[in-house]
Structures are given as C-alpha cells and as structure tokens.
Amino acid sequence: MALLTVGFRPFYLLAGALAAVGVPAWHFAPGEVLGGELYLAGPAWHAHEMVFGFAAAVLTGFLLTAARAWTGLATPSGWRLAALALLWVAGRVLMATGPPLPAIVVDCLFLPCVSLAVAVPVVKARNWRNLPVAAVPALLGGANLLFHLDHVGLIALARASGGALLALDLFALLVALMAGRVIPAFTANAVPAAKPRRNAYVETLAFGTLAVLLVAGPLGPWVPGGAWLAGVAAAGALAHLVRLWLWDPAATRGEPLLWVLPLSYAWLPAALILRALWLADADVPAASAFHALGAGAVGGLMLGMMTRSALGHTGRPLKARAVETTAYVLLHLGAALRVFGPLAGVDAEPHAFAASAVLWSGAFALFLAAYRPILTRPRTDEPSAD
C-alpha cells in the first residue's frame, strides 16, 4: 500500500486536511463546533491544533522521510506508520471531545514516539550532525505537556497558551536551521548564476537571538527589563534579513518551487520586528507577531517543502504547476491579512480575519485535492519501491 511506505505520505495528507478544515471551523463556527463544553475550546483549541496538530504532522512526515536519506536506514512503514498516524488522529479527536485525562495522555504520547522513530536510525548510523534535529519533536512534546498542564490549572505559564508560544519559538529555530540548509543549496543547484553566501557573525546573531527569545518568552512578565528583550527581537530581525539577502533570493524569482521558500522565510524577520514593537509597548498586538511566525513563516515553509518533497520522493519533476503557485499565493495573502488586518483598524479587522481564514485554508484545500493522488499512488519511476 503506497500510502504507508514512507512517512511523508500519510502525514502530509493529514496535515493538509486539518489545515483546510480546522481554520474555517475555528473562525466561522466556534460556538457550534468548538463550544465551551469540550476539552479544548475557542482560542485554546485553535492555538493547540495549529501548532501541535498541523505543524507537528508536517514535521513528522518530513523527518521520517529525511531520516531515511540521512542514514540509509528504515523509518516506520506499514503497520508501524499506520499506528503512528492513528495515534495522531486519536489525539485530534480527543482534543475536541475529551475527557481531559485520556486526551492529555494520548496527545502527549505522539511527539516522543516521533522523536524515537527518527533518533533510532540516526544513532544507529552515527549521523550525529542530525541528532539535534531528531530531538526537536521531543522538545515540542515537552512544550505540549506544559500547554496541557497550564490548561487544566496544574501550572500557570506567563501567557495564555504559553506552551503553544514556546513551541512556536522552537519552530522558529527549526525554520532558521532548515532554511539555512535548503534555500542556499536549492538556489545554487537550480540557478548557476546565483551566489548564495554565509557569514559566521550573521549566523551567530541570527540563532543567538532566537535562542534568547525561546528561553525568555515563556517567562513573560517575570523577565526583568522588557525593553532589552525588544532589542533582542529587533537585532534578530536585522540578522535574519541580512541572512536572507546573502542567499540571493532574487535569483529564485522565475520558479515558484524556489521563491516560495525565501518568501516564507521573510516572514521570520517580519515576525521579529512585530514582536519587538509589541515588547516595546507599541500599538501592535501580540497575535500579529505570532501569526507572522506561525501562519507566514512556518505555514509557508511547510507548504513549500510539502509540495517539493512530495514531487521529488514520488519520482515527479520538480516543477510547479498552476495549482502549486496558486496555493502559495493564497497562503501568503491569507497570512498578510491575518497579520496586518488588526493594524488597519477595528472596522476592518473582522473582514480581514474572515478573508484570511478562507485564503489560508484554501491553500491547503488545493494541496489536498492535487496531492491526494500523488501521495496515495506508487512512484512514477519505481512502482514497487519508495
């Protein structure tokens, strides 16, 4: 069964389905679909499912597939992959229905299982370079546990949904790490005239500022001197802008499979600029900063990598069609409306949010429609293998 041969196949489909359905469900029918009697309701459900549901599923599919390439060893397939996918599905159902204890246990089991599935071949192959990446799902699992403990009142994080914000900061580091690997390499391979470069000082500042924000973010008001943290975010924005410029992003403009990646990465410095303004008590809502990171940088980079890796790993040409290009445009328009809509005034905000939900989820609905046949059928070049 082609669907269960490698991790990206089921998990890209599951992630696309949740993104296509979950955002409209949250925005247009919160009372009926996500009412207050459920385990997670309203903003808590939205924050949790977009981070620990959608983004975690994409990450799982990517890592299970990448670990094979890194090590030459097998990752879960067949019934083991089906069991992992069913564990994710059970978590999504219980997040909405409860009861709380089974919901917490099942949901918190998933990410450590993913981390173990990736770490085993990495350790066996002594592929130490990628061991920190294999640990990312376990770290996200810790943030997920904090989210649940905060939600049931056993601990009190500095901000509502603080566990989800901690996970977003982990994803920011992952976005910076993976973008630094793939964007310069893809650009140089596809465009011989391009000259992507690196600078050690820029790299240190870019990752250092994200690490400081990761540690300080959950502490919120307990961190003394919020102004200095705004300065850290501003310095990080500058470092990531310079980093992106060094990769020669203009050279990718002729190919959507290429330009979607630097375009998505550009949301990371935008998120840091908005975060700096928010921390400095400017009239910028925190939600704009975190949606720039989540909907723009994480969502955009994930859609770009989902399409590219699905085409490549099923033996298809790495060439964007109209459906991919349309999906990329819809996602980034949706992210822009969600991020900047609140800055346009109270009257425009509800319309911007509604349009954002339709556009962003529509991008993944297009992905789901176009890639369901690709992800459920054998490779085009080797029908019996994957």
Kinemage of the C-alpha trace (Angstrom):
@kinemage 1
@onewidth
@group {chain A} dominant
@subgroup {mainchain}
@vectorlist {calphas} color= white
{ca met a 1} P 0.000 0.000 0.000
{ca ala a 2} L 1.776 3.114 -1.275
{ca leu a 3} L 0.257 5.371 1.389
{ca leu a 4} L 2.125 3.543 4.158
{ca thr a 5} L 5.532 3.143 2.520
{ca val a 6} L 7.121 6.316 3.913
{ca gly a 7} L 6.194 8.943 6.488
{ca phe a 8} L 5.530 11.972 4.292
{ca arg a 9} L 2.612 10.282 2.525
{ca pro a 10} L 0.052 9.904 5.354
{ca phe a 11} L 1.239 12.840 7.422
{ca tyr a 12} L 1.189 15.396 4.616
{ca leu a 13} L -2.379 14.327 3.831
{ca leu a 14} L -3.431 14.516 7.488
{ca ala a 15} L -1.794 17.914 7.956
{ca gly a 16} L -3.408 19.267 4.794
{ca ala a 17} L -6.833 18.039 5.917
{ca leu a 18} L -6.529 19.654 9.363
{ca ala a 19} L -5.315 22.954 7.890
{ca ala a 20} L -8.090 23.002 5.283
{ca val a 21} L -10.873 22.219 7.763
{ca gly a 22} L -9.611 23.431 11.142
{ca val a 23} L -9.174 27.147 10.437
{ca pro a 24} L -12.651 27.656 8.928
{ca ala a 25} L -14.159 25.582 11.750
{ca trp a 26} L -12.467 27.817 14.300
{ca his a 27} L -13.348 31.093 12.600
{ca phe a 28} L -16.845 30.550 11.252
{ca ala a 29} L -18.435 28.140 13.725
{ca pro a 30} L -16.650 28.450 17.092
{ca gly a 31} L -19.854 28.170 19.104
{ca glu a 32} L -21.255 25.079 17.389
{ca val a 33} L -18.082 23.191 16.554
{ca leu a 34} L -15.761 24.243 19.370
{ca gly a 35} L -18.137 25.015 22.200
{ca gly a 36} L -17.195 25.661 25.789
{ca glu a 37} L -18.206 22.169 26.987
{ca leu a 38} L -15.386 20.463 25.081
{ca tyr a 39} L -11.925 19.752 26.485
{ca leu a 40} L -10.244 22.454 24.391
{ca ala a 41} L -12.435 25.273 23.136
{ca gly a 42} L -12.082 28.538 21.276
{ca pro a 43} L -8.612 30.118 21.118
{ca ala a 44} L -7.044 27.307 23.151
{ca trp a 45} L -8.156 24.711 20.593
{ca his a 46} L -7.011 26.875 17.677
{ca ala a 47} L -3.588 27.572 19.178
{ca his a 48} L -3.007 23.946 20.152
{ca glu a 49} L -4.170 22.310 16.937
{ca met a 50} L -2.335 24.596 14.554
{ca val a 51} L 0.948 24.033 16.387
{ca phe a 52} L 0.757 20.545 17.909
{ca gly a 53} L -1.636 19.155 15.292
{ca phe a 54} L -0.941 20.648 11.860
{ca ala a 55} L 2.698 21.744 12.210
{ca ala a 56} L 3.647 18.609 14.156
{ca ala a 57} L 2.185 16.395 11.416
{ca val a 58} L 4.163 18.147 8.669
{ca leu a 59} L 7.319 17.946 10.760
{ca thr a 60} L 6.704 14.233 11.351
{ca gly a 61} L 6.292 13.486 7.666
{ca phe a 62} L 9.391 15.484 6.794
{ca leu a 63} L 11.631 13.977 9.496
{ca leu a 64} L 10.577 10.358 8.934
{ca thr a 65} L 11.408 10.790 5.256
{ca ala a 66} L 14.595 12.808 5.763
{ca ala a 67} L 15.982 10.323 8.307
{ca arg a 68} L 15.974 7.662 5.594
{ca ala a 69} L 18.008 9.892 3.308
{ca trp a 70} L 20.401 10.916 6.103
{ca thr a 71} L 21.108 7.373 7.295
{ca gly a 72} L 20.118 4.888 4.588
{ca leu a 73} L 18.131 3.045 7.259
{ca ala a 74} L 14.410 2.373 7.512
{ca thr a 75} L 11.927 4.520 9.400
{ca pro a 76} L 8.413 3.308 10.314
{ca ser a 77} L 6.332 1.984 7.425
{ca gly a 78} L 3.420 -0.394 7.050
{ca trp a 79} L 1.520 -1.089 10.261
{ca arg a 80} L 4.007 0.892 12.363
{ca leu a 81} L 3.455 4.000 10.277
{ca ala a 82} L -0.300 3.384 10.366
{ca ala a 83} L -0.198 3.119 14.159
{ca leu a 84} L 1.696 6.405 14.432
{ca ala a 85} L -0.803 8.119 12.124
{ca leu a 86} L -3.755 6.710 14.098
{ca leu a 87} L -2.169 7.997 17.316
{ca trp a 88} L -2.100 11.482 15.782
{ca val a 89} L -5.739 11.148 14.655
{ca ala a 90} L -6.812 9.954 18.105
{ca gly a 91} L -5.133 12.998 19.614
{ca arg a 92} L -7.068 15.325 17.299
{ca val a 93} L -10.381 13.698 18.204
{ca leu a 94} L -9.710 13.759 21.943
{ca met a 95} L -8.552 17.380 21.822
{ca ala a 96} L -12.094 18.286 20.865
{ca thr a 97} L -14.113 15.736 22.808
{ca gly a 98} L -12.123 14.856 25.916
{ca pro a 99} L -12.280 13.582 28.571
{ca pro a 100} L -9.227 15.510 29.759
{ca leu a 101} L -7.001 12.725 31.113
{ca pro a 102} L -7.158 10.413 28.061
{ca ala a 103} L -6.832 13.469 25.809
{ca ile a 104} L -3.660 14.617 27.558
{ca val a 105} L -2.109 11.136 27.662
{ca val a 106} L -2.801 10.269 24.010
{ca asp a 107} L -1.824 13.688 22.688
{ca cys a 108} L 1.388 13.809 24.708
{ca leu a 109} L 2.469 10.348 23.524
{ca phe a 110} L 2.691 11.288 19.865
{ca leu a 111} L 5.696 13.615 19.675
{ca pro a 112} L 8.017 11.480 21.873
{ca cys a 113} L 7.163 8.498 19.625
{ca val a 114} L 8.126 10.568 16.579
{ca ser a 115} L 11.383 11.607 18.214
{ca leu a 116} L 12.210 7.960 18.968
{ca ala a 117} L 11.345 6.866 15.411
{ca val a 118} L 13.748 9.459 13.998
{ca ala a 119} L 16.500 9.102 16.608
{ca val a 120} L 16.884 5.307 16.285
{ca pro a 121} L 18.200 5.288 12.688
{ca val a 122} L 20.197 8.487 13.278
{ca val a 123} L 22.001 6.917 16.269
{ca lys a 124} L 22.471 3.565 14.515
{ca ala a 125} L 24.104 5.316 11.588
{ca arg a 126} L 26.106 7.586 13.917
{ca asn a 127} L 24.749 10.518 11.966
{ca trp a 128} L 25.490 12.918 14.828
{ca arg a 129} L 25.034 16.036 12.704
{ca asn a 130} L 21.285 15.412 12.571
{ca leu a 131} L 20.794 14.207 16.127
{ca pro a 132} L 19.719 17.687 17.361
{ca val a 133} L 17.021 17.723 14.671
{ca ala a 134} L 15.805 14.330 15.880
{ca ala a 135} L 15.434 15.823 19.358
{ca val a 136} L 13.105 18.606 18.160
{ca pro a 137} L 9.903 16.510 18.393
{ca ala a 138} L 10.779 15.585 21.983
{ca leu a 139} L 11.276 19.260 22.859
{ca leu a 140} L 7.946 20.083 21.205
{ca gly a 141} L 6.439 17.271 23.251
{ca gly a 142} L 7.666 18.999 26.410
{ca ala a 143} L 6.010 22.233 25.293
{ca asn a 144} L 2.822 20.290 24.588
{ca leu a 145} L 2.825 18.860 28.113
{ca leu a 146} L 3.268 22.359 29.546
{ca phe a 147} L 0.303 23.510 27.449
{ca his a 148} L -1.928 20.815 28.924
{ca leu a 149} L -0.750 21.321 32.489
{ca asp a 150} L -1.425 25.026 32.131
{ca his a 151} L -4.847 24.404 30.591
{ca val a 152} L -6.030 22.157 33.443
{ca gly a 153} L -4.648 24.551 36.062
{ca leu a 154} L -1.753 22.494 37.449
{ca ile a 155} L 0.788 25.145 36.473
{ca ala a 156} L 0.493 28.784 35.421
{ca leu a 157} L 2.512 29.931 32.415
{ca ala a 158} L 3.178 33.611 31.849
{ca arg a 159} L 0.756 33.921 28.935
{ca ala a 160} L -2.415 32.175 27.835
{ca ser a 161} L -1.497 29.239 25.569
{ca gly a 162} L 2.104 29.763 26.652
{ca gly a 163} L 3.007 26.188 25.700
{ca ala a 164} L 1.946 26.873 22.113
{ca leu a 165} L 4.039 30.051 22.022
{ca leu a 166} L 7.033 28.130 23.369
{ca ala a 167} L 6.529 25.581 20.581
{ca leu a 168} L 6.330 28.385 18.015
{ca asp a 169} L 9.699 29.674 19.181
{ca leu a 170} L 11.083 26.141 18.782
{ca phe a 171} L 9.661 26.097 15.270
{ca ala a 172} L 11.354 29.460 14.632
{ca leu a 173} L 14.712 27.849 15.395
{ca leu a 174} L 13.833 24.880 13.213
{ca val a 175} L 12.762 27.171 10.351
{ca ala a 176} L 16.074 29.032 10.615
{ca leu a 177} L 18.035 25.760 10.691
{ca met a 178} L 16.266 24.028 7.812
{ca ala a 179} L 16.034 27.173 5.669
{ca gly a 180} L 19.768 27.654 6.083
{ca arg a 181} L 20.318 24.156 4.747
{ca val a 182} L 17.873 24.064 1.847
{ca ile a 183} L 17.417 27.588 0.459
{ca pro a 184} L 21.073 28.311 -0.446
{ca ala a 185} L 21.555 24.738 -1.719
{ca phe a 186} L 18.384 24.674 -3.840
{ca thr a 187} L 19.137 28.141 -5.210
{ca ala a 188} L 22.718 27.297 -6.179
{ca asn a 189} L 21.706 23.982 -7.780
{ca ala a 190} L 18.837 25.416 -9.816
{ca val a 191} L 20.322 28.795 -10.760
{ca pro a 192} L 24.032 28.517 -11.689
{ca ala a 193} L 24.391 32.306 -11.778
{ca ala a 194} L 23.175 32.665 -8.190
{ca lys a 195} L 25.772 33.278 -5.484
{ca pro a 196} L 24.284 32.410 -2.067
{ca arg a 197} L 26.702 33.175 0.757
{ca arg a 198} L 27.040 32.745 4.514
{ca asn a 199} L 28.559 34.946 7.192
{ca ala a 200} L 29.566 33.428 10.515
{ca tyr a 201} L 28.766 36.570 12.510
{ca val a 202} L 25.307 36.867 10.958
{ca glu a 203} L 24.629 33.183 11.643
{ca thr a 204} L 25.642 33.545 15.284
{ca leu a 205} L 23.461 36.609 15.818
{ca ala a 206} L 20.503 35.065 13.981
{ca phe a 207} L 20.471 31.876 16.048
{ca gly a 208} L 21.552 33.548 19.286
{ca thr a 209} L 18.651 35.985 19.310
{ca leu a 210} L 16.152 33.200 18.612
{ca ala a 211} L 17.620 31.173 21.488
{ca val a 212} L 17.259 34.115 23.891
{ca leu a 213} L 13.643 34.649 22.862
{ca leu a 214} L 12.963 30.926 23.225
{ca val a 215} L 14.189 30.929 26.819
{ca ala a 216} L 12.728 34.291 27.819
{ca gly a 217} L 9.387 34.022 26.021
{ca pro a 218} L 7.586 31.653 28.414
{ca leu a 219} L 8.744 33.706 31.403
{ca gly a 220} L 6.896 36.752 30.075
{ca pro a 221} L 6.486 39.414 32.758
{ca trp a 222} L 8.915 37.627 35.085
{ca val a 223} L 11.832 38.629 32.851
{ca pro a 224} L 13.134 41.980 34.114
{ca gly a 225} L 13.538 44.846 31.682
{ca gly a 226} L 11.236 44.107 28.744
{ca ala a 227} L 12.946 46.807 26.688
{ca trp a 228} L 16.133 44.787 26.334
{ca leu a 229} L 14.100 41.818 25.054
{ca ala a 230} L 12.570 44.087 22.421
{ca gly a 231} L 16.138 44.970 21.440
{ca val a 232} L 16.976 41.261 21.126
{ca ala a 233} L 13.996 40.746 18.809
{ca ala a 234} L 14.969 43.787 16.712
{ca ala a 235} L 18.574 42.567 16.420
{ca gly a 236} L 17.279 39.157 15.397
{ca ala a 237} L 15.091 40.714 12.701
{ca leu a 238} L 18.084 42.539 11.246
{ca ala a 239} L 20.255 39.411 11.341
{ca his a 240} L 17.660 37.297 9.548
{ca leu a 241} L 17.064 39.981 6.924
{ca val a 242} L 20.800 40.108 6.175
{ca arg a 243} L 20.955 36.303 6.201
{ca leu a 244} L 18.140 36.137 3.644
{ca trp a 245} L 19.793 38.815 1.469
{ca leu a 246} L 23.052 36.835 1.444
{ca trp a 247} L 21.186 33.863 -0.045
{ca asp a 248} L 20.450 35.868 -3.223
{ca pro a 249} L 16.654 35.346 -3.104
{ca ala a 250} L 16.060 37.434 -6.255
{ca ala a 251} L 17.655 34.642 -8.286
{ca thr a 252} L 14.709 32.357 -7.450
{ca arg a 253} L 12.007 34.602 -8.918
{ca gly a 254} L 11.468 32.520 -12.052
{ca glu a 255} L 10.488 29.271 -10.302
{ca pro a 256} L 7.658 29.050 -7.712
{ca leu a 257} L 9.117 25.919 -6.062
{ca leu a 258} L 12.168 28.047 -5.314
{ca trp a 259} L 10.774 31.519 -4.497
{ca val a 260} L 8.189 30.199 -2.063
{ca leu a 261} L 10.982 29.258 0.346
{ca pro a 262} L 12.738 32.660 0.719
{ca leu a 263} L 9.332 34.373 0.629
{ca ser a 264} L 8.223 32.217 3.550
{ca tyr a 265} L 11.475 32.801 5.386
{ca ala a 266} L 10.970 36.569 5.049
{ca trp a 267} L 8.070 36.225 7.493
{ca leu a 268} L 10.572 35.331 10.230
{ca pro a 269} L 12.245 38.781 10.380
{ca ala a 270} L 8.784 40.338 9.944
{ca ala a 271} L 7.589 38.387 12.995
{ca leu a 272} L 10.620 39.530 14.977
{ca ile a 273} L 10.051 43.187 14.044
{ca leu a 274} L 6.414 42.947 15.168
{ca arg a 275} L 7.495 41.167 18.339
{ca ala a 276} L 9.993 43.908 19.108
{ca leu a 277} L 7.276 46.545 18.693
{ca trp a 278} L 4.899 44.572 20.912
{ca leu a 279} L 7.542 44.112 23.612
{ca ala a 280} L 8.302 47.845 23.431
{ca asp a 281} L 4.599 48.566 24.187
{ca ala a 282} L 3.884 49.915 20.718
{ca asp a 283} L 0.341 49.621 19.403
{ca val a 284} L 0.973 46.193 17.855
{ca pro a 285} L -0.972 43.129 19.066
{ca ala a 286} L 0.992 40.076 20.106
{ca ala a 287} L -1.228 37.954 17.836
{ca ser a 288} L 0.138 39.732 14.751
{ca ala a 289} L 3.700 38.823 15.687
{ca phe a 290} L 2.882 35.204 16.402
{ca his a 291} L 0.712 34.750 13.292
{ca ala a 292} L 3.537 36.193 11.167
{ca leu a 293} L 5.663 33.375 12.533
{ca gly a 294} L 3.034 30.630 12.543
{ca ala a 295} L 0.845 31.347 9.505
{ca gly a 296} L 3.568 33.033 7.414
{ca ala a 297} L 6.991 31.547 8.151
{ca val a 298} L 6.068 28.086 9.469
{ca gly a 299} L 2.978 27.594 7.305
{ca gly a 300} L 4.618 28.941 4.156
{ca leu a 301} L 7.843 26.984 4.514
{ca met a 302} L 5.900 23.819 5.302
{ca leu a 303} L 3.652 24.128 2.250
{ca gly a 304} L 6.709 24.788 0.086
{ca met a 305} L 8.566 21.770 1.446
{ca met a 306} L 5.467 19.551 1.331
{ca thr a 307} L 4.961 20.180 -2.376
{ca arg a 308} L 8.631 19.945 -3.279
{ca ser a 309} L 9.411 16.806 -1.275
{ca ala a 310} L 6.185 15.063 -2.348
{ca leu a 311} L 7.045 15.634 -6.008
{ca gly a 312} L 10.671 14.597 -5.581
{ca his a 313} L 10.025 11.495 -3.483
{ca thr a 314} L 7.345 10.188 -5.854
{ca gly a 315} L 9.538 10.468 -8.954
{ca arg a 316} L 7.847 13.530 -10.444
{ca pro a 317} L 9.563 16.557 -11.988
{ca leu a 318} L 10.429 19.379 -9.596
{ca lys a 319} L 8.317 21.862 -11.498
{ca ala a 320} L 5.474 23.919 -10.054
{ca arg a 321} L 2.150 23.813 -11.830
{ca ala a 322} L -0.629 26.385 -11.615
{ca val a 323} L -2.089 24.631 -8.560
{ca glu a 324} L 1.105 24.951 -6.519
{ca thr a 325} L 1.627 28.584 -7.488
{ca thr a 326} L -1.979 29.421 -6.632
{ca ala a 327} L -1.694 27.694 -3.260
{ca tyr a 328} L 1.478 29.632 -2.415
{ca val a 329} L -0.156 32.948 -3.298
{ca leu a 330} L -3.312 32.151 -1.321
{ca leu a 331} L -1.324 31.193 1.765
{ca his a 332} L 0.782 34.336 1.816
{ca leu a 333} L -2.179 36.605 1.118
{ca gly a 334} L -4.035 34.926 3.964
{ca ala a 335} L -1.089 35.334 6.300
{ca ala a 336} L -0.747 39.020 5.367
{ca leu a 337} L -4.417 39.704 6.078
{ca arg a 338} L -4.223 37.962 9.454
{ca val a 339} L -1.039 39.757 10.478
{ca phe a 340} L -1.773 43.258 9.220
{ca gly a 341} L -5.579 43.253 9.393
{ca pro a 342} L -5.645 44.266 13.087
{ca leu a 343} L -3.377 47.216 12.271
{ca ala a 344} L -5.917 48.597 9.769
{ca gly a 345} L -8.495 49.450 12.444
{ca val a 346} L -11.323 47.821 14.352
{ca asp a 347} L -13.818 48.073 11.489
{ca ala a 348} L -11.598 46.225 9.023
{ca glu a 349} L -10.428 43.534 11.432
{ca pro a 350} L -13.367 41.044 11.230
{ca his a 351} L -13.381 41.132 7.427
{ca ala a 352} L -9.609 40.661 7.291
{ca phe a 353} L -9.828 37.676 9.646
{ca ala a 354} L -12.605 36.037 7.622
{ca ala a 355} L -10.762 36.525 4.321
{ca ser a 356} L -7.551 35.282 5.917
{ca ala a 357} L -9.216 32.067 7.092
{ca val a 358} L -10.644 31.393 3.622
{ca leu a 359} L -7.397 32.114 1.777
{ca trp a 360} L -5.001 30.304 4.122
{ca ser a 361} L -7.142 27.172 4.457
{ca gly a 362} L -7.927 27.337 0.736
{ca ala a 363} L -4.219 26.927 0.009
{ca phe a 364} L -4.193 23.610 1.851
{ca ala a 365} L -7.504 22.547 0.308
{ca leu a 366} L -5.823 22.950 -3.088
{ca phe a 367} L -2.834 20.954 -1.850
{ca leu a 368} L -5.132 18.202 -0.598
{ca ala a 369} L -7.053 17.975 -3.880
{ca ala a 370} L -3.932 17.992 -6.069
{ca tyr a 371} L -1.693 15.787 -3.934
{ca arg a 372} L -4.072 13.088 -2.699
{ca pro a 373} L -3.491 11.039 -5.896
{ca ile a 374} L 0.255 11.697 -5.733
{ca leu a 375} L 0.566 10.640 -2.097
{ca thr a 376} L -1.604 7.532 -2.336
{ca arg a 377} L -0.138 6.023 -5.517
{ca pro a 378} L 3.269 4.389 -6.179
{ca arg a 379} L 6.219 6.326 -7.505
{ca thr a 380} L 6.087 7.091 -11.196
{ca asp a 381} L 9.643 5.857 -11.813
{ca glu a 382} L 9.715 2.813 -9.497
{ca pro a 383} L 6.180 1.495 -8.922
{ca ser a 384} L 7.270 -1.140 -6.425
{ca ala a 385} L 9.552 0.999 -4.262
{ca asp a 386} L 9.662 4.263 -2.338
